[in-house]
Amino acid sequence: MDLDSEEHIRLFIDAFYIKVLKDTILRPIFIEGAGIDIQEHKATIVSYWKKLLLGDKTYKRHTMNIHRAVHSQMPFTDEAFERWLSLFIETAKNEYRGPYSDRAIVVASTIAKNMKTALL
């Protein structure tokens, strides 16, 4: 299965966030720092990845500003960025195959690098 449809992206995000919410480094950032409703957040993230991978135009938020606000409440660390990317790649490589999945890994790596550079 590849990340070539909304359904597959949604399944990926569900599997990825199961890992994120079990992680002792990432869970506090998402739950306490960001104070998010995880179901609402997952829907937003699906929309974001649909934009990045499928060219969908419905996602309109400014991702960096959102992360700056969270960072001001609970500062991100190198370890958090590395863990996020590690879990993302693990989920993508273990459960998905194909050009969209490969692209998702490249894009996630770039996102992590850019966020880390901008915030730390």
C-alpha positions as CSV (number, residue, x, y, z in Angstrom):
1,M,0.0,0.0,0.0
2,D,1.3,3.5,-0.9
3,L,0.3,6.9,0.5
4,D,-1.6,7.6,-2.7
5,S,-5.1,8.4,-1.4
6,E,-6.8,10.1,1.4
7,E,-7.8,6.7,2.9
8,H,-4.2,5.5,2.9
9,I,-2.9,8.8,4.4
10,R,-5.6,8.6,7.1
11,L,-4.5,5.0,8.0
12,F,-0.9,6.1,8.1
13,I,-1.6,9.1,10.4
14,D,-3.6,6.8,12.7
15,A,-0.7,4.3,12.9
16,F,1.8,7.1,13.3
17,Y,-0.1,8.8,16.1
18,I,-0.5,5.6,18.0
19,K,3.3,5.6,18.3
20,V,3.5,9.3,19.0
21,L,1.0,9.1,21.9
22,K,2.8,6.1,23.4
23,D,6.2,8.0,23.3
24,T,7.4,9.5,26.5
25,I,9.1,12.4,24.7
26,L,6.4,13.3,22.2
27,R,3.2,12.7,24.1
28,P,3.7,15.6,26.5
29,I,4.4,18.0,23.6
30,F,1.2,17.1,21.8
31,I,-1.1,16.7,24.9
32,E,0.2,19.2,27.4
33,G,2.2,21.6,25.3
34,A,-0.2,21.9,22.3
35,G,-3.3,20.9,24.3
36,I,-4.8,19.4,21.2
37,D,-7.8,17.3,20.6
38,I,-6.1,14.3,19.0
39,Q,-9.0,13.4,16.7
40,E,-9.3,17.0,15.4
41,H,-5.5,17.2,15.1
42,K,-5.3,13.9,13.1
43,A,-8.0,15.3,10.6
44,T,-5.9,18.4,10.2
45,I,-2.7,16.4,9.6
46,V,-4.4,14.2,7.0
47,S,-5.4,17.4,5.2
48,Y,-1.8,18.7,5.5
49,W,-0.4,15.5,4.0
50,K,-3.0,15.4,1.3
51,K,-1.7,18.8,0.3
52,L,1.9,17.8,0.3
53,L,1.5,14.4,-1.4
54,L,-1.6,14.7,-3.5
55,G,-1.7,18.4,-4.3
56,D,-5.0,18.9,-2.4
57,K,-5.8,22.6,-1.8
58,T,-7.9,22.4,1.3
59,Y,-5.2,22.9,3.9
60,K,-4.6,26.6,4.5
61,R,-2.9,26.9,7.9
62,H,0.6,28.3,8.5
63,T,2.4,25.4,10.0
64,M,5.5,27.2,11.3
65,N,3.4,29.8,13.2
66,I,1.5,27.0,14.9
67,H,4.7,25.2,15.9
68,R,6.2,28.5,17.2
69,A,3.2,28.9,19.5
70,V,3.6,25.3,20.9
71,H,7.3,25.8,21.2
72,S,6.7,28.9,23.4
73,Q,4.5,26.8,25.7
74,M,6.8,23.7,25.8
75,P,10.1,24.1,24.0
76,F,11.0,21.4,21.5
77,T,14.3,19.7,21.7
78,D,16.7,18.0,19.3
79,E,15.6,14.7,20.8
80,A,11.9,15.4,20.1
81,F,12.6,16.2,16.4
82,E,14.7,13.1,16.0
83,R,12.1,11.0,17.7
84,W,9.2,12.4,15.6
85,L,11.2,11.8,12.4
86,S,12.3,8.3,13.5
87,L,8.7,7.2,14.3
88,F,7.5,8.8,11.0
89,I,10.1,6.9,8.9
90,E,9.5,3.7,10.9
91,T,5.8,3.8,10.2
92,A,6.3,4.7,6.5
93,K,8.9,2.0,5.9
94,N,7.2,-0.8,7.9
95,E,3.7,-0.4,6.5
96,Y,3.9,1.4,3.2
97,R,5.7,1.0,-0.2
98,G,5.9,3.2,-3.3
99,P,6.7,6.6,-4.6
100,Y,4.3,8.5,-2.4
101,S,5.6,6.8,0.7
102,D,9.2,7.5,-0.4
103,R,8.2,11.2,-1.0
104,A,6.6,11.4,2.4
105,I,9.8,10.3,4.1
106,V,11.8,13.0,2.1
107,V,9.2,15.7,2.9
108,A,9.1,14.7,6.6
109,S,12.9,14.9,6.8
110,T,12.9,18.3,5.3
111,I,10.1,19.5,7.6
112,A,11.9,18.2,10.7
113,K,15.2,19.9,9.6
114,N,13.5,23.2,8.8
115,M,11.5,23.3,12.0
116,K,14.5,22.4,14.0
117,T,16.5,25.2,12.3
118,A,13.8,27.8,12.8
119,L,12.9,26.9,16.4
120,L,16.1,25.8,18.1
